[in-house]
Amino acid sequence: MREGDVIESSIWLDGKETPEQRREHEELVKFNIDKLCEENGYLHGPVMFVEKKPGEERVPPVPKHIEESADDLSRICLLVAEAAVTGRRPLLPKGSFLANLDKHDLERLRSLTKSKAMDAYGVVLSDHTADQIIEEAGPEAAVEALRNSVNGSRYH
């Protein structure tokens, strides 16, 4: 996998799915793309959906259980989710306290750090640079910053 590659996840639909079931199937294939990227250390762009019909290019044979459950064979389709790989995930050093943070807290710390850098120095920080600054400040400063942000205070 590398930047620019398009990754896919798909699921067969028999045409009898309710709108809610359709949304669940879309979420499942999006989750699979997210998981694949996360496991391999990549980020991806927006997920796009395409419906493909049996017999089209790059469409495998319809599984027997889908074919047997369909009321109308013409409604069978392969729901394909596609997303382009946009880059590498920032890597956190082993032993970093950031690696043990909840994703929401890490994103909040990054946002606070980037905002402070913009306000104080007029610079835009990458996630990697923000992580380095947070790591250098240490876990106590991170807890304090999160506490202040939750209480509505500005990060100092």
N, C-alpha and C positions, 0 to 999 in steps of 0.2 A: 504494500500500500504506500502511495506517495501523493504529494500535493497534486491536485488536478484530476486524480482518478475519480471515477463515479462508482459509488458502491450501491448495491441494491439489496432489498429484502422483499419477499413476495409471499402472498397467500392466495389460495384458490377460493373463489366465491361461487356458490351455486345459484345465485340470483334470488334466493328466498330471504336474504338477510334484511332485518329491520334497519332503519336508520341508526339506531343505537348499536346494533351488532356491527354495522359498517364502521362506525366510529371506533369501536373496540378493535376491529381488525386493523384499521389505520394506525391506531396507537401501538398495537403489537409490532407491526413492521417498522414503525419509527423507533420503537424501543430497541429492536434488533440492530438497527443502524447505529444508534447511540452507544449501545453496549460494545459493538464491534470496534468503533472508533475509540472508546474509552479504554478497552482492553489493549489496544495497540498504540495508544498514546497520540491519537490524532483528533482534530476538530473537523466538523463538516458544516457545510452551508445548509440552506433551506431544503427541506424534504419536499419533493414533488411526487405526485401520484399519477400513474398511467395504468389504464386498464387494457390488457392484451387478451385477444381471443385465441382459443385453441387453433393451432395450425399456423399462427403468425411466427415470424422470425424470432428465434431464441425462446420460444415457449415450449416447455416440455409437454409430454402427453398428460392428459387430464387423469388424475388419480381415479381409480375405479369407484371409491366411496363417494366422491364428489359427483361423478357421472350418474351414479345410482340414486343419489339424493335429490338431484335436480328435477323439477317439474317440467322445465323447458330447457333443452340442451343449448339453445341459442343464447340463454342468459348467463351461461357459465363464462367466467373470466378470471384471469390472473391479475390480482391487484399488485402492482409493482411500485414500491417506494424507491426513489433514487435521490442521492445527495452527493454532491462533489466534496472531496476531501480538500479542506482549505488550509491546512497547516498542522504543525505539531502542537500537542498540548504542552504547556509549560511544565517542565519537570521539577519536582520538589526534591531537594537532597534527602537522602536517607537520614533518619534521626531528626528531621525537621519537625518542630511542633506544628507547623502548618499542615503537614501530612495527616495529622490527627484531628484537624478541625472539621466541623460540619461544613458542607459545601456552601451553604447559605452564609455562615459566618466568615468563611474565607473570601467570598465575593464581597461581603460588606466591608471587610478590612481592606481589600484591594481598592474598592470604591472610595473609602475614606482617605487612603494614602494617596491615591491619584488626585483627588479633589484638593487635598492639602498641598500637593506639589504644584498643581495648577494655580491655586490661590497665592502661594508664597513665591514661586519661582517662574510661573508661566510656562511650565513644561508639561508635556503629555508623557506619562509613564506607560510602559508595557506591563503586562501581568508579571512577567519575569522580574523586571526591575522593582515593581511594587513588592513582590514576594521577598526579594533580597532586603529591601528596606524594613519590611515587617519582621523578617527573621533576625536582622541585626538589632532591632529595637527590643526583641524578646517577647516571651509569652505574657509577662506582667503588663507591658505596655499594650499588647494586643487586647488583653482582657479589659483594661481600662478604656481603651478606645471603643470597644464594643459596648461596654457599659454606658459610656457617655452617649453613644449614638442611639442606644435604646431609650435613654432618658431624655433625648431631644437636644442634648448638648452637642457642640461642635467638637471635632477631634483636635486635640492640642498636641 
